[in-house]
Amino acid sequence: MKKKLVHFIRNKYALATVIFVFWIMFVNDIDVFYMIRSRLELRALTEEVEAMKRKNIEARQSLHDLSTNLATLERFARERYYMKRDNEEVFVFKERSE
């Protein structure tokens, strides 16, 4: 076993290959850890894009509902801008931030 290892180390092509692989995997600017981080970041950004697409679809649906349905428009105005009719009173309850 020891003889094979010594023979492997003395082989200049095998030694150059091992050094090259070590250099590419750990020393180079684009090493294994960089590629792993890049893939994780790409996955996170892809998930964020999908979430934004879903929010965009929901916003378009809400806009369509607001522009076509008067009951939805009235509900939105009452909830968002505290609008009221002449014979009503509006009470706004806000939670305390502690």
SERO-4910 file (N, C-alpha, C, O; in steps of 0.05 Angstrom, whole numbers):
BEGIN
 pado doro    nc1    nc2    nc3   cac1   cac2   cac3    cc1    cc2    cc3    oc1    oc2    oc3
  Met    A     17    -24      0      0      0      0     17     25      0     13     44    -15
  Lys    A     38     25     17     55     48     19     71     52     -7     76     75    -15
  Lys    A     78     30    -20     93     32    -45     75     45    -67     85     61    -83
  Lys    A     50     37    -68     32     48    -88     28     78    -83     26     94   -102
  Leu    A     26     86    -58     22    115    -51     47    131    -59     44    152    -71
  Val    A     70    120    -53     95    134    -61     97    136    -91    105    156   -102
  His    A     90    114   -105     91    114   -134     71    134   -145     77    148   -165
  Phe    A     48    136   -133     27    155   -142     37    184   -138     33    201   -156
  Ile    A     49    189   -116     59    217   -110     82    224   -129     84    247   -136
  Arg    A     98    205   -136    121    211   -153    112    215   -183    127    226   -199
  Asn    A     89    205   -190     79    209   -217     71    238   -220     53    248   -207
  Lys    A     86    252   -238     81    281   -241     54    287   -252     43    309   -246
  Tyr    A     42    271   -268     16    276   -279     -6    273   -258    -25    289   -257
  Ala    A     -3    252   -242    -23    248   -220    -21    271   -200    -41    281   -190
  Leu    A      4    279   -193      8    301   -174     -3    327   -186    -16    343   -171
  Ala    A      1    332   -211     -9    357   -224    -40    356   -224    -52    377   -220
  Thr    A    -51    333   -229    -81    331   -229    -92    336   -202   -112    350   -199
  Val    A    -80    325   -181    -89    329   -154    -87    359   -146   -106    370   -134
  Ile    A    -65    371   -153    -61    400   -146    -81    417   -162    -93    436   -151
  Phe    A    -86    410   -187   -105    424   -204   -133    422   -192   -148    442   -190
  Val    A   -142    398   -185   -168    394   -173   -171    409   -147   -191    422   -141
  Phe    A   -150    408   -130   -150    423   -105   -153    453   -110   -168    466    -97
  Trp    A   -138    463   -129   -138    491   -136   -166    500   -145   -177    520   -137
  Ile    A   -177    484   -163   -204    491   -174   -225    490   -153   -243    506   -152
  Met    A   -224    470   -135   -245    466   -115   -244    485    -91   -264    493    -81
  Phe    A   -220    493    -83   -218    508    -58   -203    535    -60   -210    553    -44
  Val    A   -185    539    -78   -169    563    -78   -179    584    -98   -176    608    -93
  Asn    A   -190    575   -120   -199    593   -141   -221    612   -131   -234    606   -111
  Asp    A   -225    634   -145   -246    653   -138   -274    640   -139   -290    645   -121
  Ile    A   -279    625   -159   -304    611   -161   -299    582   -152   -294    564   -168
  Asp    A   -301    578   -125   -296    552   -114   -322    538   -107   -344    548   -114
  Val    A   -321    515    -95   -344    499    -89   -363    515    -70   -388    514    -74
  Phe    A   -353    528    -50   -369    542    -31   -384    566    -45   -407    571    -38
  Tyr    A   -371    579    -63   -383    601    -78   -406    591    -95   -427    603    -96
  Met    A   -402    568   -107   -423    556   -124   -447    548   -107   -470    551   -116
  Ile    A   -442    537    -84   -464    529    -66   -480    553    -57   -504    553    -58
  Arg    A   -465    574    -49   -479    599    -40   -495    611    -64   -517    621    -60
  Ser    A   -483    610    -87   -497    621   -111   -523    606   -117   -543    618   -123
  Arg    A   -522    580   -114   -546    564   -119   -567    570    -98   -591    571   -105
  Leu    A   -559    572    -73   -578    579    -52   -591    606    -57   -615    610    -53
  Glu    A   -574    625    -64   -585    652    -70   -603    652    -94   -624    666    -94
  Leu    A   -596    637   -114   -614    634   -138   -640    622   -130   -661    631   -140
  Arg    A   -640    602   -113   -665    589   -105   -682    609    -89   -706    610    -93
  Ala    A   -670    624    -71   -684    644    -55   -696    666    -74   -719    674    -70
  Leu    A   -681    675    -93   -691    696   -111   -713    685   -129   -732    699   -136
  Thr    A   -711    660   -137   -733    648   -153   -758    646   -137   -780    651   -148
  Glu    A   -756    638   -112   -780    637    -95   -792    665    -91   -816    668    -90
  Glu    A   -774    685    -88   -784    713    -85   -799    722   -111   -819    736   -109
  Val    A   -788    714   -134   -801    721   -159   -829    708   -161   -848    721   -169
  Glu    A   -831    683   -153   -856    669   -153   -876    683   -134   -900    685   -140
  Ala    A   -866    691   -111   -884    704    -91   -893    731   -103   -917    738    -99
  Met    A   -876    745   -116   -884    771   -128   -904    767   -150   -922    783   -153
  Lys    A   -901    745   -166   -921    740   -187   -948    734   -175   -968    743   -185
  Arg    A   -948    718   -152   -974    713   -139   -986    739   -129  -1010    743   -131
  Lys    A   -970    756   -116   -980    782   -106   -991    799   -129  -1011    813   -126
  Asn    A   -977    798   -151   -986    814   -175  -1013    804   -185  -1030    820   -192
  Ile    A  -1016    778   -186  -1042    767   -194  -1064    775   -175  -1086    783   -183
  Glu    A  -1058    774   -148  -1078    782   -128  -1085    812   -131  -1108    819   -128
  Ala    A  -1065    828   -136  -1069    857   -139  -1086    863   -164  -1103    880   -163
  Arg    A  -1080    849   -185  -1097    853   -210  -1126    844   -205  -1144    858   -214
  Gln    A  -1129    823   -190  -1157    814   -184  -1171    834   -166  -1194    840   -171
  Ser    A  -1156    845   -147  -1168    865   -129  -1175    890   -145  -1197    902   -141
  Leu    A  -1158    898   -163  -1163    922   -180  -1188    917   -198  -1204    935   -201
  His    A  -1190    893   -209  -1213    887   -225  -1238    888   -208  -1259    898   -217
  Asp    A  -1237    876   -184  -1260    877   -166  -1268    905   -159  -1292    912   -158
  Leu    A  -1248    922   -153  -1254    949   -145  -1266    965   -168  -1283    983   -164
  Ser    A  -1257    960   -192  -1267    975   -215  -1294    965   -225  -1308    980   -239
  Thr    A  -1302    941   -218  -1327    931   -229  -1349    928   -208  -1372    929   -215
  Asn    A  -1342    924   -183  -1362    919   -162  -1363    942   -143  -1344    949   -129
  Leu    A  -1386    955   -141  -1389    978   -124  -1389    971    -94  -1379    987    -78
  Ala    A  -1399    948    -87  -1398    939    -59  -1370    935    -49  -1363    942    -27
  Thr    A  -1353    924    -66  -1325    920    -59  -1311    947    -57  -1295    951    -39
  Leu    A  -1317    966    -74  -1306    992    -73  -1314   1007    -48  -1297   1020    -35
  Glu    A  -1339   1004    -40  -1348   1017    -15  -1334   1005      9  -1325   1019     27
  Arg    A  -1332    979      9  -1319    965     31  -1289    973     34  -1279    978     56
  Phe    A  -1276    975     11  -1248    984     10  -1245   1012     21  -1227   1018     37
  Ala    A  -1263   1030     13  -1261   1058     21  -1267   1060     51  -1254   1076     65
  Arg    A  -1286   1045     61  -1292   1046     90  -1269   1035    107  -1262   1046    128
  Glu    A  -1257   1012     98  -1235   1000    113  -1209   1016    111  -1195   1019    131
  Arg    A  -1203   1025     88  -1176   1037     83  -1176   1066     91  -1156   1075    104
  Tyr    A  -1196   1081     84  -1196   1110     88  -1216   1119    108  -1221   1144    111
  Tyr    A  -1228   1101    123  -1247   1107    144  -1270   1125    135  -1278   1143    150
  Met    A  -1280   1121    111  -1302   1137    101  -1328   1127    113  -1331   1104    120
  Lys    A  -1347   1146    115  -1372   1139    128  -1395   1153    113  -1391   1171     98
  Arg    A  -1419   1143    119  -1443   1157    109  -1450   1179    128  -1438   1181    150
  Asp    A  -1469   1196    120  -1476   1219    136  -1488   1212    163  -1483   1226    183
  Asn    A  -1502   1190    165  -1516   1183    190  -1501   1162    206  -1513   1148    222
  Glu    A  -1475   1159    201  -1459   1139    215  -1436   1152    231  -1428   1174    225
  Glu    A  -1426   1136    250  -1402   1144    264  -1381   1121    261  -1389   1098    260
  Val    A  -1356   1129    258  -1335   1109    254  -1317   1109    278  -1307   1130    286
  Phe    A  -1313   1086    290  -1295   1082    312  -1271   1066    302  -1274   1045    290
  Val    A  -1247   1077    307  -1222   1063    298  -1208   1053    323  -1201   1069    341
  Phe    A  -1203   1027    324  -1189   1015    346  -1161   1008    337  -1158    993    318
  Lys    A  -1141   1019    350  -1113   1014    343  -1100   1000    367  -1106   1007    390
  Glu    A  -1084    980    361  -1070    966    382  -1046    983    391  -1033    997    376
  Arg    A  -1040    980    417  -1017    994    427   -992    978    421   -991    953    423
  Ser    A   -971    992    414   -946    978    410   -929    981    435   -922   1003    443
  Glu    A   -923    959    447   -908    960    473   -881    949    469   -865    948    488
***
